[in-house]
Amino acid sequence: LKLKCVAHSLQPHHPRAQTRRGTLSCSVRERQFTYPPLTQQPSLSEHTRPEALQSVHLTRSIDLCRMLHQMKLILFAGWLGSVAAGGALIGSSSGHPQVDGPGADAWKQASGAKVPVAQSVESDSEKPTAPGHASESPSTSHDSNGVPEPPNVPESAGWEAQFAWGLYHSKTACMRSSAGRWALDHKGSRAGVPQEMLRAEELLDSAVRGAPAEEQRRKVAERALRLYYHAKWLAERNHATAAEWRYREASRLALQTRRKVLAAHALGRFGYFLIHWNRRQEAKEVLYESRRISAKSNPLAPYLLGVLERQDAGADLERLKAAEELILNGGEQPSEDLEAERQSMVKVIHYWRGAQTSTRNCFASADAAFVAICLIGHLFQR
């Protein structure tokens, strides 16, 4: 749009500039906008230079033109927003997958909250397994919904009493919606941790050190599992430093007791949260390590790796296909939200692979953007 502003009877050398106030009018194409007279018009006197008066008029004209230019940008942005909203409605009403990133639906913005709170990547519908398998797979082992009962023995009754009280404090700390009092973790993460959670970790560590040799391995595995749940509780509330140390420590202790599945699970969940903390390169390293430790019962790590590699592949077709294979072969995810997103991404991958062979397959999607990109791509290939 061409913008033209004219200052009437405000020229510094106009013969009636001292006595007559003018109005400033601007035209945008055919439309005329008239503004009220300028209230503070300097008069030509012996102390007023024509150059200074001309600078004042020019500054006012420039400010008005800037204001109209901003109005034009706002109207144009509103038009783009309405177009984008219309496209989103078309995509959502058609049932076509809208994929924004891994675990996007697992994150909810609390009303009035300043920090997003992450939900667990584990499905609430999964039931706990037998106690003998609790240390193998945390995705299938959950704390009971009921409040645990405190042990009937004092903490000073021996290592078994200390371990029992450690489990009790650990479970109650993870079940609380509010953390209560906090304390500084001097020995581990050197970050703030709920005081009850820190007390549980100290009791479990002391009990494991005092346990006999034949009980060491089993108790260390249980301690690793409790650290995993502590890390999950902290990560869901974005206490990254405290959660990172506990995820890594849980993986280390699990490997020490040859619980490879638990070690891989801990790093896989840690990689999930690293992605949402926008630490993508660290997430890749952690997920590769998780996959190296164990590929058994570990569907989360390859899926998240595939998503990251697919986003970073760019024009590298071989890298893109390898990333898509990780997603297609990832298996069922540990939560319903992640599995729904994986299925959506699988549909997107199949659509583009089919659209690559024929222009007719471009119309298999109800998303207008997908169809347009597909047709333009075939047009340039010819």
Buried (B, 14 or more C-beta within 10 A) or exposed (E): EEBEBEBEEBBBEEEEBEEEEBBBBBBBEEEEEEEEEBEEBBEBEEEBEEEEBBEBBEEBBEEBBEEBEEEEEEEEEEEEEEEEEEEEEBBEEEEBBEBEBBBEBBBEEEEEEEEEEBBBBBBEEBEEEEEEEBBBBBBBBBBEEEEBEEBEEEBEEBBBBBBBBBBBBBBBBBBEEEBEEBEEBEEBBEBBBBBBBBBBBBBBBBBBEBBEEEBBBBBBBBBBBBBBBBBBBBBBBBBBEBBBBBBBBBBEBBBBBEBBBBBBBBBBBBBBBBBBBEBEEBBBEBBBBBBEBBEEBBBBBBBBBBBBBBEBBEEEEEBBEBBBBBBBEBEEBBBBBBBEBBEBBBBBBBBBEBBEEEBEBBEBBBBEEBBEBBBEBBEEEE
